[in-house]
């Protein structure tokens, strides 16, 4: 890619980026949120067609001009976006070969189509019946289906945008191993990821973008024992233009008395009678304390958080919620918000934002009473408050009138956080709050969380990243199969201890 330039209204997303990717390598693309990584890959894959950007693209030395995604796929380029593009109601076979079915005389040959799907699933290491509906698969398996779908198009260049953001450590390692296998098969991969450890472990080259420009490309060489020549601190310096002395900010406040307490919290699955999803959870959070909730995917962490937040998940929700020692009824989300609870959801696009609305309305939506008088919104005050919160969250935009859909994923996450911080919560439940966010922005968000705790806010932090839980929390609960399996002071915890507790089944301690 030569001198690529791309502008959106009021924003220059790419400012003369040049990117060289060698054949048969894993080439990582790193940068802070809004640096231009996804935009650059959308140019390469035809999502932004020729004529909407400046510069040129060469594939194997030949100039390319893509009018859309179909053109780039014909050239052997496939992109897997952070939000998977699968049809849940269709089978694995139908998803993998959608538009590429094996047919005879215009009629789909389902036997041959299933055989072809099995070959592709074997290639990506997914041992599933191809007739299985995609909706029955976990997110890790769905990610492999997406890669199989790309391989069905005879891909030469595979672009993966945050492929492990929703995966646990086991699923992430499986996907990284697959990238190594594809490299051996001659497939070139471009990897966008904010997980520095993964990037260093799998990449051959790393290009760093900052403010829409390519800053540098690092070559990763490995010693005989596999130690890479590039470490995480070196990448951070390139991304943010400075060193980060600490990945997580130090505690800055005192822990007070118990603010919220949950007793014997039990939740059944909303559509499967008799299936217990959360089973007798007891925990408390003190004012100014950050309590972690760690567990593998499917442990019940999100279900517990959502059921606590106005019973927005599950049926037959039972148990007692106390605030300052007094029972608090939260039969719906409105009551939960008025009771001082706030929930930053794991899925920001579906549950956290109105994508087609602007930053201003999204920011104030959950706390309209703070910008209203006699039930009427004061638009001037709303604009001022939204601008203040946007500045506090360091949202990169050209103003609070910008549509949220046009923001990068990390900046969308900042808007969600700002929305709930605007409600002035007493218990802030954070479900994967830094998923898909770069290391510099993570530190800023962690610092905001620390400051909220210092102001007396009780924080319940759910995260699949154990370093985040260990670095941010005062106490850590572990969860497995809907039950709490352990409680450890963060000062005494390590990843091995937490992993043992997270995989512990049987009776509760």
N, C-alpha and C positions, 0 to 999 in steps of 0.2 A: 504494500500500500504506500503510495507516494503523495506527500503533501495534502493529506485529507483534511478538508475544511467543512464544517457543518454548523449551521446556525438555526436556532429556534427563536421565536419572538423575544427579544430582549436578552438572549443568552447565546454566547459563542461556545458551543459544546466541544468542538474540535478545532484546533488552531494550528493547522499545518503538521499533522501527525504523519510520520513515516514509520512503517513497521515491516520488518523482514522476518519471515518465518521459514525455517529450513524444512525440507521434506522429511517425514518420519521421525519427528521429535514431539515432545510435550512442551509447549511454549506457554508460559503463564503470563497473564496480563494483570498487573497489580496497580492499585491507586485508591485514593480516598473516594468516598461517595461523591458523585458529581464530577469525577476526574475525566469522564468520557469513555470509560471502558465498554459499557454496553452499547453506547451510541456507535462507537467504532466498529463493533461486531455486527450491529444492525446494518451498517453501510456495507460491510463485507458480505453479508448473507442476503442482501437484496431487500431487507425490510424497509430500509430507506433507499428507494430506487435511484438509478442514474439520473442526473439532472437536478437532484435535490441536494447535492453536495459538490464540493470542488475536489480536484485531485484525480488520481487514477489508480486502478487495481490491476495487478498482473498476476496471473496464475500460471505457473511453470513457464514464466517469461512472456506469456501472451496477454495482451490487454483484454480486460473483461469489462462488459457493461451490462449490468443486471437490471432488468426492468421490474423485477419482483423476486419473491422467494423461489418460485418455480424455476426461473432462469438459473439461479445460483445452485439449486439442487441438481439441475441437469449438468452443471459443471462439476458436480461432486462435492459441493459444500452444504453442510447441514448444521443447523443451530438448535441447541436444546436450551430453552429459556428457563429462568429460575422458577416461573410458574408453569408447571407441566401442561402440555397441550394434548391430553388424552380424553377419550369419550368414555366416561365411567360405565355407561350402560352396555357398551360393546365388549366383546371378548378380547383376550390378548391377541389372538390371530387377527381379528378385525382391526384392531388398533395398529398393530405392527405393519400390516400390509394395506392399510387404508389408501386407496388410490393406486395400489400396486399389486392388486390381487392377481393370482394366476388364473387365466381364463382360456376357454376354447370356444371359438365361434361366438364370442361376445357373452358367454355364460361363465360365471365363476366356477372353477373346478375346486371345490372345497377340500377334497382330499389332497390335491397338490398344494393348495394354499396352506393347509395345516402342516404339511411336511416341510414346506419352506419356513414357516414360522418356528417349527421345532429346531430347525438348523440354526436360525438366528438366535433363539433363546439359548441354545447350547453354546453358541459363540460368546454370549455375554455372561454365561454361567448362571442362568436362571432356571431352576428346576421346578417348573410349574406346568400344569395342563394348559395347553394353548386355548382351550375352550373356556377357561375360567374368566368371569367378568373382571375387568380392571378394578371395579369398585371393591372387590374382595381382597385386593392386594394391599400390603403396607406401602408406605411412601418409598422405601428403599427399593422394593420390587418394581414399583411404578417407574422409578428412575431408570432401572435396567430395561424396562419395556421401551422407554423413550430412546435409549441408545440402540436397541435392536431395530426400532422403527427407522432410525437414521441409517443404520447399516443396510437396511433393505433397499435404500436408494443408491447403493454403490458409492458410498461416501469416500472421498479422498481427504477431506479436511473437515474435522468434527469440532464444533465450537460448543463449549459447555459453560453456561453462565450460572455460577454458584450451585454446582450440582450436589454438593454435600450439605447445604445449609439446613436442610430438614432431616438429615440422617443422623443416627447415633454412631458411636465410634466404630462398631463392628461393620455396619453397612457402609460407612465412609471408607474404611480400609478395603472393603471388597470392591468398591467402585474405583479406588486408586489403583488397585492391582489390575483391574480390567483395563485402565488407561495404559498401563505398562504392556499388557498383552496386545492391545491395539497398535501400540508403537512398534512392537515386534512384527506385526502383520503389515506394516507399512502405512498405517493410517496416521496422518498428522493431526494433532490435537492442540487446540487453543483453550486454555483453562482460565476462567475468571473466578477468583476465590479470595475471600478475606481471611481464610484460615492459613496462617503463615506456615505452620508446621507441615501441613499437607502440600503446600506449594513447594517448599524446600525439598520434601521427600521424593516428589514425583517428577519435578520439572527438569528439563535440560537447559532451558533459557528462560529468563524473566525480564519482561519489559515493564517499566514503571511509568505510569502516566500521572501528571499533576496539572490541574487547571487546563485540561484540554490539550496538553502538549506531552510528547514523549520525552522523558527526562534522560533515561539511560536503559540499556539492555545488558543484563548480567548473564554470563555463562556459568552454569553450575557444573563443576567438576567434582569427582568423588575419589577419595582415597581408597586404598585396597580394602579398608574396613567399612567402606560405604559412607564415611563422613563427608558431607557436602562442603564445598569451598565457600558457599554463601550462607550466612546465618540470618536469623530473623531480624536482629538489630540492624543489619546492613540494609535490609528491605525497608524497614520502618524509616530509616534516615532518608531514603530516596522518596518514600511516599509522602512524608509530612515535612521534609526539609529540615528535620532536627532529630535528635535522639530523644527517646522516651526513657527517662531514668527508671520509671516504675510503670508497670502495665496497669496497676490498679491504685487509686488514691488511698491514702491512709484515712482511718476513721477520724472524724473531726468533732464529734459530739459525745455526750454522755447518754447511757441507756437508762431509761426511767422505769416506772412500774408497768405491769401488764396492761396493755391497752385493749387487745382483742384476744379472745380465747374460744376455741372450737372444741366441743365435747361430743364424742361418739357420733361423728358425722358419717352418715351412710347414704349412698346413692345407688339406685338401680338404673340399668341401661334403659334409654327412652323407648326402644322398639323391641327389645328382646326380654320378655317377661322372665323373671327368675335369675337374670344375670346381674350379679353384684359388681359394680364398677369401683365404688369407694366403700371401704368396709371399716367402720368404727375408728375414724381418724380423730386423734386428740392432739392438739398443739396450741401454743400460745405465742403471741408476738408482743414484745414490749415497746413502749414509746421510744423512738430513736434507735430501734434495733432492726437489723437486716437478717432475716431468717431465710435460709436456703432450703429448697425442696428439690432433691436430686433423684433421678430415676431413669430407667431406660424407656424407650418409646413403648407406649401401651401400659405403663405402670399405673396410670390414673391421675397424674399430676394436673393436667389441663382440665379433666373432668371434675376434679375436686375444686379447682379454682372457679370454674364457670358455675358450678352448682352453688358455691358460696356467694357468688355475685348475683344475687337476685334469682337464684334457681334457674339460671339460663341454660342449664343442661340437666338431663336426667328426669326420673320420676321417682315418686315415693322418697323424696329427700327428707331425711330425718336427722335429728341432732340438735344441739344447742349452740347458739352463737352469743357470746357475751362481749359487751363493750364497757370497759371500766367496771366490770363486775356485774353489770345489769344486762338481762336478756335483751337481745336486739332482733326484732322480726324483719326479715328481708324477703317477703314473698315475691317481689319482682325487682327488676333493675332500677326502677325509679326509687323504690324504698331503699335499695342498697346504696345508691348515690347519695340520697338524703341522709343515710346513716353514716356517711363518711367513707364508704368503700369506693375504690376505683380499680378497674381491671384493664390492663394493657394486653390485648389478645395476641396469641401466637400468629394468627393469620391476619395480617394488617389489611390486606386488600378486601377480604370478604367480611371481616367482623370489625375492623377498626376504622375504616374510612369511607366517605362518599367520594369515589374517585373522580366523578364528573363535576364536583363542586370545588370551590376555591379553598385556599389555606385558611382564610378568615372564618368561613362558616364551619369548617371542620374543627378548627381550634376551639370555638366557643359552643359547639353543639351540645356537649354534655353539661355545660355550666351556664346555660342561657340566663338563669336567674341572677347571675353576677353582672350581666350587661342589660338587664331589663328593668323597667319601672312600670308598675301597674299592669304587668303582662305584655308590655310592648317593648321590643328590642330597640335599644338606643344604638343605631348603626354607627354613629361617630365613635361612641365609646367602645363598641365591638371592634372597630377597626384599630383603635389605639391599643386595646388589650391584646388583640391577635398579633399586632406588630411587635409588641413587647415580648410576648411569649415566643414568637418566631426568632427574635434576636437572642433571647435567652437560650433557646435550643440550637442556635446557629444553623437554622435551615437555609440552605443555599437556594435562593430563588430570586426572581426579579420583582417581588412584592407579594403581599398577602392576597392579591386578586388572582394570582396564578393558579390554574387548575391543578389539583393534586396529582392527577394521572400523569402529568408531564414531568413530575419530579423523579429523581432517581430513587431506587428502593430504600436506600439509607435515609434520604431526606423525608420520604414518606413515613418511615418509622419515627423520625423525630417529631413529625406533626402529630402522630398518634400519642406519643409521650407527652407532648405539649398539651394536647386536648385533655388528657386526664389530670395532668398537673394543674390545669386551669380550674378544675373543680375543687382544689384545695383539700385533698383527701387526708383522712386520718389513718387509713390502711390502704396502702398501694400494693396491689398484686401485679407483679410483672412476669409475664409468660414469654420466655425467650426474648427479652427486650433488646438484645444486640444482634439478633440473627440477621445476617446479610449486611452488617455494618463494618466499616473499615476500622483499623486499630486506633487511628487518631480520634475518630468520632466515638468509638467505644469508650475511650478514656473520658471524653467530655460528658457522655451520658452517665458513666459511673460516678463522675464527680458530682453531677446533678443529683444522683440518687443519694450520695453521701450527704450532700447539703440538705436534702429533704429530711433524711434521718436526723441530722443535727438539729433541725427545726422541730423535732418531736414526732415526725411521721413514722408509723410502723410499716415495715416493708417486708413482703413475702416475695422472694425471688426464685422463680422456676427457670432452670437453665440446663441444657444438655451438655454445655461446655464446663467440665469439672474445674479447669483453671479459673473460670469466672466465678463459680460458686465458692471455691477456696479463697480467692482473692478479695471477694466482696462481702462475704457473710460473717456474722458473729457466731451463729449456730447453724448447723446443717441437719435437716431431717432427710432420711432416705426412704424411698417408696418402691414397693414391688407388688404387682398384682392387686392394687387397690388398698394395700395396707402399709402403714408406716413400719419400717423394719429396723430403724436405728435413729439415734440422735447423738451428734458429735460436736463438741466445740470446734470451731474452725481452726483454732490454734493447735489442736491435737490431731487434725485430720490430714490425710493425703489421698491421692487418687486411688491407690490400691485399697485402702480401707473403705472408701466410699463405694468402689466397684463391688467389693465383697458384699456389702450391705444392700446394694441395689439389686443384686441377683439372689438375695436370700428369700426363700419361700418357707411356708409352714407357719407355725404359730408366731404371733407377735411376741416381741421380747417383753 
